[in-house]
Amino acid sequence: MKGKFQISAGAVLLLSALYYLGGLGSLAALITAALVHEAGHIAALIASGVTVEGFRFSASGICMSVGSFKSPGNEIFCLASGPLAGLVY
């Protein structure tokens, strides 16, 4: 990974609102679920030899910038691995 990480003001506002309305338990549950989901994508990308170039966290979610895929099947595998990691968790 090249080390590019961005957090938007909307993401900070969203997390603050979640903490205010739901407490620390809700915030921790959301962050844990998001980390497991993204870890599934990252594991598949690494296994496929695709580079992760950066992350952007906004109010609409987390977006990863990645290198090019070797095949459409490889891309589908990497896309499906995030939800699958959430199901296993």
C-alpha positions in Angstrom: 0.0 0.0 0.0 1.3 3.4 -0.9 0.0 5.0 2.3 -2.7 7.5 1.1 -5.5 7.8 3.7 -8.2 10.5 3.7 -11.0 11.3 6.1 -13.7 13.7 5.1 -15.5 16.1 7.4 -18.7 14.3 6.7 -17.2 11.0 8.0 -16.2 12.8 11.3 -19.7 14.3 11.6 -21.4 10.9 10.9 -19.2 9.1 13.5 -19.8 11.9 16.0 -23.6 11.6 15.5 -23.5 7.9 15.9 -21.6 8.2 19.1 -23.9 10.9 20.4 -27.1 9.0 19.5 -26.1 5.4 20.1 -23.2 5.5 22.5 -19.8 3.9 22.4 -21.2 0.4 21.9 -22.9 1.4 18.6 -19.8 3.2 17.4 -17.6 0.2 18.3 -19.9 -2.2 16.5 -20.0 -0.1 13.4 -16.2 0.3 13.3 -15.6 -3.4 13.9 -18.0 -4.4 11.2 -16.4 -2.0 8.7 -12.9 -3.2 9.5 -13.9 -6.8 9.1 -15.5 -6.0 5.8 -12.6 -4.1 4.5 -10.1 -6.7 5.8 -11.9 -9.2 3.6 -11.4 -7.1 0.5 -7.7 -6.4 1.4 -6.9 -10.1 2.0 -8.4 -11.0 -1.4 -6.5 -8.1 -3.1 -3.2 -9.2 -1.6 -3.9 -12.9 -2.5 -4.6 -11.8 -6.0 -1.5 -9.6 -6.3 -3.4 -6.4 -6.7 -2.0 -3.3 -4.9 -4.0 -1.1 -2.6 -3.1 2.5 -3.3 -5.2 4.3 -0.7 -8.3 4.7 1.4 -10.9 7.5 1.5 -13.4 7.5 4.4 -16.5 9.7 3.8 -20.0 10.0 5.1 -21.1 7.5 2.4 -18.5 4.8 3.4 -15.0 3.6 2.7 -13.6 3.7 -0.8 -10.3 1.9 -1.6 -8.1 2.9 -4.6 -6.6 -0.2 -6.1 -4.3 -1.2 -9.0 -5.6 -3.1 -12.0 -7.1 -6.5 -11.9 -5.8 -9.5 -13.9 -9.3 -10.7 -15.0 -13.0 -10.0 -14.4 -13.2 -13.1 -12.3 -10.4 -11.8 -10.1 -12.3 -8.6 -9.7 -15.5 -10.4 -8.7 -13.6 -12.5 -6.2 -12.1 -9.3 -4.6 -15.5 -7.5 -4.5 -17.3 -10.5 -3.0 -14.7 -11.1 -0.3 -15.8 -8.1 1.8 -19.4 -9.3 2.4 -18.2 -12.9 2.8 -15.8 -11.8 5.6 -18.8 -10.1 7.3 -20.8 -13.3 7.1 -18.0 -15.3 8.6 -17.6 -12.7 11.4 
